[in-house]
Amino acid sequence: MNRREFSKRIALLSAGLPAGLAVGQPAERKESPEGWYEEPAKKLPIRKFDVVVAGGGTAGVVTAIAAARQGAKTMLIERKGYPGGTVVEGGTALHSYFNLWKAFPGVARKQVVKGIPQEIVDRLAKVGGTSGHAEMVSGYNYDSVCTAIDTELYKLVTFEMLAEAGVFVAVNTLLAGAIKEGSRLKGVIAESRVGREAILAKSFVDCTAYGDLAAFAGAKYTEPNDYPVVNSMGVGGVNVERFHDYMQSQGAVTQLARGWRSGKEGQIVRVQSNSKGLPKEFQDEARKIMLAMVTTTVHDDYFMFIKMGFKMPVSPTDRDAVSQAELELRRRQAKAIELFRKYLPGCENAFIARTSPTLNIRRARVIACDYDITSADVLEGRHFDDDIMAYGFHDSAPRLQIKNGGTYGIPYKALRVAGLENLLAAGMLITSNHDAHMSTRNTVCCMGQGQAAGTAAALCAAKSCGTRELPYAALRESLLKAGVHFES
C-alpha cells in the first residue's frame, strides 16, 4: 500500500467508513436514543512515532520514560494536564518497594522494586517531596514501609523526567480511537483543542487504567465492577500530632510510620485508625460515606490523602452513572470535613485544600492477556521463566500475604494483550482474579510493569517485531541494565 492510499484510508477511518482497515470500537455499543449521526469524512494530520503510550498515570509515566531511554521515538497521550494518575489522585502512599519482612521474623529486608520507580523517589527526595522509605512502627503486617509523596511535586518531577527523556508529551489530549489492520495496530486517533490527529506507530502500550486503547482495538475484556470508586482530598488546617494523640488515646491507631516531614526526620508520616472507641455518631456517618481513616503526609498541618468511597451499581465506564457518582463523592467530601471538625481533636479548622479532578478507580475493564495471574501465583510466591519484575506487597494483608515475606514474579506474557500483535498493557487493567488484583494493581507494581512494557515496546519497534517475537533474553538484559531487580 502506498502512502497516498494509506492516507486516504486514514481519512475514511476518521468517519468510521469501511476502507480495509478498521477503527476499533468498544466491544459493546449502546443504541442511540435519538438515532445516529453520520460524521462527514475529513483528512487528519498524521504524526509518526516508534512507540505510543496511552495514559500518563502511574504505569504510563514509567512506560514512556523507559521506552524513550531505550532509544524509541515515544509519544505519551494523557487526557489531563499533568502526569501521575492514581499516585497523585487516589493513592495514599506508594505500595511497595519492599518485601513484607517486618511481618516475618528472621526474613531479610529487601528492596524488590528499583529502576525508574526508585529514581522517581530519589528525585522527589531532592525537592522535599517524599517521606522516603519510612519503616512502619506499627501495622507492619500490612506493609513494612510507608513511602509518602507530595502530590504536586510528583506531577512536576515526573513531567520533568519525561521531558528529559525526550518523550513527546501530549497532555490535555483524548484518546479517541484505534486504527487496525488485521490483528495489528497501525495507529490511534487523538483529539485535542487543535482537532483530531492520526498517530501512527510500531508499538503501543495501554496504560489508561480503563483499558481504553485495548477496547478501541477490539481486545477481549470483562468489567467486574468489584471495587468502590473514590475521590481523595487533601485536608489543610489540621494538627497531625493532636489527631494522632487523640486516636491513640482511644486505642484506635492501627498503623503508624515516622519519617521525613517538613524538613525534620522522625515525624508522623502515616497514621491509620479504626473508628472503634470514637463517638457512635461519627462511626455511623463515616460508614455511610465510606470514609477511610488513613492518611499520609510530608507536610506539617496537612493530610495529603483522605478518601471517600462510593459503590457504583454499574461499571465506571458508564459515563452517565459516573456523572452521578462524581456529585455524590463531592457531597461525601463535604460531610467528611464536617465530621472531622466536629469530632476529631486537631481538626477543628480542617478545610479541603485539594481534590482529584475526577473520581478514581481501582479497575474498570480487565483486558484479556496471554496469561492471567492467579491468586495462587501471588500468595505462593511463584516466579516465571519470563519474569519482568518481582513484587512483594498485597493490599489485603494481613488476611492475604505473599508466602514467608517473599516475592512473586510478573511474567512478560501477562502484559501481552491477547489477539493483538503489537499491544501491551500495564497497570490496573491486567489480572482478572480479585485477590490477585489486590496486589498487581498497586502503585509500585504498576510502575514496575510500566518499565518492562516501555522497554519491550521500544525493543519491538527497533526490531520491527511483534510482542510475541521479542526474545525474552533481550528484554531481561535491557531491564537488568536499567536497574530492575530480579529474584535469583
PyMOL commands that set and color helices and strands:
alter all, ss='L'
color gray80, all
select helices_A, chain A and resi 3-13+58-69+86-89+101-103+115-126+151-165+212-216+240-249+280-288+319-343+375-379+403-405+412-414+434-440+443-463+472-481
alter helices_A, ss='H'
color red, helices_A
select strands_A, chain A and resi 22-24+46-48+51-54+74-77+134-138+145-146+168-170+174-181+184-192+195-200+203-206+221-222+229-236+253-261+264-273+291-292+294-296+302-310+351-355+366-367+387-391+408-411+423-425
alter strands_A, ss='S'
color yellow, strands_A
deselect
rebuild
show_as cartoon
